[in-house]
């Protein structure tokens, strides 16, 4: 089952940053890895991913790296998370925790067990 695109839209930046937090990746690899980690719930399109990566690059969140893989005909464009990107990821994770706690409170009638 895929997730409603409107729900995914607000978390796409955080999810992409999280993918890059562990390793350098190229675009298609990010799409496949996000799908795999979400058990196919998230189906990110290239038309969504590349504009997002471009905007993050403009904010200094990550630079582009060109690497030639073994056996590849030409270098691939890899994305690498820089310190600004790591800081942005931490901010997005705090935002997400605040958001999900608030949603849980509403869904549970104003009570959210286990939260501060």
Secondary structure as the mmCIF struct_conf table of DSSP 4:
data_model
#
loop_
_struct_conf.conf_type_id
_struct_conf.id
_struct_conf.beg_label_comp_id
_struct_conf.beg_label_asym_id
_struct_conf.beg_label_seq_id
_struct_conf.end_label_comp_id
_struct_conf.end_label_asym_id
_struct_conf.end_label_seq_id
HELX_LH_PP_P HELX_LH_PP_P1 UNK A 2 UNK A 4
HELX_RH_AL_P HELX_RH_AL_P1 UNK A 5 UNK A 9
TURN_TY1_P TURN_TY1_P1 UNK A 10 UNK A 11
HELX_RH_AL_P HELX_RH_AL_P2 UNK A 12 UNK A 22
BEND BEND1 UNK A 23 UNK A 23
STRN STRN1 UNK A 25 UNK A 26
HELX_RH_AL_P HELX_RH_AL_P3 UNK A 27 UNK A 37
TURN_TY1_P TURN_TY1_P2 UNK A 38 UNK A 40
HELX_RH_AL_P HELX_RH_AL_P4 UNK A 46 UNK A 58
TURN_TY1_P TURN_TY1_P3 UNK A 59 UNK A 60
BEND BEND2 UNK A 61 UNK A 61
STRN STRN2 UNK A 62 UNK A 67
HELX_LH_PP_P HELX_LH_PP_P2 UNK A 68 UNK A 69
TURN_TY1_P TURN_TY1_P4 UNK A 70 UNK A 71
BEND BEND3 UNK A 73 UNK A 74
STRN STRN3 UNK A 76 UNK A 81
HELX_RH_AL_P HELX_RH_AL_P5 UNK A 83 UNK A 107
TURN_TY1_P TURN_TY1_P5 UNK A 108 UNK A 109
BEND BEND4 UNK A 110 UNK A 110
TURN_TY1_P TURN_TY1_P6 UNK A 113 UNK A 114
#
